[in-house]
Amino acid sequence: MNHKLAGRIFNYATVCGAMIILLAVLYYSDYGAATYIAIAVGAVIAAAGVFIGYKYARCPKCSKFLGIMATKERICPKCDTEL
């Protein structure tokens, strides 16, 4: 998996997980089982996105974490290698 795909997965999964959590809290006002299930699903999606981003959004040469800008980076900020 290249750093650009990992960066996209990191960004989209984190945002989608947070949106699911936010919508679950706003939509279900009684805080029943459905709310907790939706919050858990959102948290798992967000955690998976963070894990994939942290594991794979790295420079192929020096292995520096590129962060949320992994899709925009053209040159590694640490080793100045072209990505």
URKA-V336004 format. One record per residue. N is the residue number from 1. RES is the residue in one small letter. OMEGA is omega in whole degrees, -180 to 180 (999 if undefined). BURIAL is + if it has 16 or more other ideal C-beta (glycine too) atoms within 10 Angstrom, else -. D_CENTER is the distance of its C-alpha to the mean C-alpha in Angstrom with 2 decimals. Layout:
n:N res:RES omega:OMEGA burial:BURIAL d_center:D_CENTER
n:N res:RES omega:OMEGA burial:BURIAL d_center:D_CENTER
This chain:
n:1 res:m omega:-180 burial:- d_center:14.60
n:2 res:n omega:-174 burial:- d_center:14.72
n:3 res:h omega:-179 burial:+ d_center:12.52
n:4 res:k omega:177 burial:- d_center:12.25
n:5 res:l omega:178 burial:- d_center:11.04
n:6 res:a omega:178 burial:+ d_center:8.42
n:7 res:g omega:177 burial:+ d_center:7.38
n:8 res:r omega:178 burial:+ d_center:7.67
n:9 res:i omega:178 burial:+ d_center:5.80
n:10 res:f omega:-177 burial:+ d_center:2.59
n:11 res:n omega:-176 burial:+ d_center:4.38
n:12 res:y omega:-179 burial:- d_center:6.07
n:13 res:a omega:179 burial:+ d_center:4.77
n:14 res:t omega:179 burial:+ d_center:3.93
n:15 res:v omega:180 burial:- d_center:7.14
n:16 res:c omega:177 burial:- d_center:8.85
n:17 res:g omega:178 burial:+ d_center:8.67
n:18 res:a omega:178 burial:- d_center:10.03
n:19 res:m omega:179 burial:- d_center:12.47
n:20 res:i omega:179 burial:+ d_center:13.71
n:21 res:i omega:-180 burial:+ d_center:14.43
n:22 res:l omega:180 burial:- d_center:16.11
n:23 res:l omega:178 burial:- d_center:18.12
n:24 res:a omega:-180 burial:+ d_center:19.17
n:25 res:v omega:-179 burial:- d_center:20.53
n:26 res:l omega:-174 burial:- d_center:22.22
n:27 res:y omega:-179 burial:- d_center:23.60
n:28 res:y omega:-176 burial:+ d_center:24.94
n:29 res:s omega:-177 burial:- d_center:27.29
n:30 res:d omega:180 burial:- d_center:29.05
n:31 res:y omega:177 burial:- d_center:26.18
n:32 res:g omega:-178 burial:- d_center:27.33
n:33 res:a omega:-180 burial:- d_center:25.82
n:34 res:a omega:178 burial:- d_center:23.89
n:35 res:t omega:-179 burial:+ d_center:22.02
n:36 res:y omega:177 burial:- d_center:21.09
n:37 res:i omega:179 burial:- d_center:20.05
n:38 res:a omega:177 burial:+ d_center:17.81
n:39 res:i omega:179 burial:+ d_center:16.25
n:40 res:a omega:178 burial:- d_center:15.81
n:41 res:v omega:178 burial:- d_center:14.25
n:42 res:g omega:179 burial:+ d_center:11.72
n:43 res:a omega:178 burial:- d_center:11.03
n:44 res:v omega:179 burial:- d_center:10.83
n:45 res:i omega:179 burial:+ d_center:8.36
n:46 res:a omega:179 burial:+ d_center:5.98
n:47 res:a omega:177 burial:- d_center:7.22
n:48 res:a omega:177 burial:- d_center:7.01
n:49 res:g omega:178 burial:+ d_center:3.41
n:50 res:v omega:179 burial:- d_center:4.08
n:51 res:f omega:-180 burial:- d_center:7.26
n:52 res:i omega:179 burial:+ d_center:7.02
n:53 res:g omega:-178 burial:+ d_center:5.68
n:54 res:y omega:-177 burial:- d_center:8.31
n:55 res:k omega:-169 burial:- d_center:10.75
n:56 res:y omega:-180 burial:+ d_center:11.03
n:57 res:a omega:-175 burial:+ d_center:10.17
n:58 res:r omega:175 burial:+ d_center:13.62
n:59 res:c omega:-179 burial:+ d_center:17.03
n:60 res:p omega:-178 burial:- d_center:19.16
n:61 res:k omega:-174 burial:- d_center:22.17
n:62 res:c omega:179 burial:- d_center:21.46
n:63 res:s omega:176 burial:- d_center:18.05
n:64 res:k omega:178 burial:- d_center:16.85
n:65 res:f omega:-177 burial:- d_center:13.14
n:66 res:l omega:176 burial:+ d_center:12.50
n:67 res:g omega:-176 burial:- d_center:9.61
n:68 res:i omega:179 burial:- d_center:8.12
n:69 res:m omega:-177 burial:- d_center:11.46
n:70 res:a omega:-180 burial:+ d_center:11.17
n:71 res:t omega:-177 burial:+ d_center:12.18
n:72 res:k omega:-176 burial:- d_center:15.05
n:73 res:e omega:174 burial:+ d_center:16.45
n:74 res:r omega:-179 burial:- d_center:19.78
n:75 res:i omega:179 burial:- d_center:21.16
n:76 res:c omega:-180 burial:+ d_center:19.77
n:77 res:p omega:-177 burial:- d_center:20.45
n:78 res:k omega:-174 burial:- d_center:21.89
n:79 res:c omega:179 burial:- d_center:24.08
n:80 res:d omega:176 burial:- d_center:24.61
n:81 res:t omega:178 burial:- d_center:24.13
n:82 res:e omega:-179 burial:- d_center:23.39
n:83 res:l omega:999 burial:- d_center:20.16
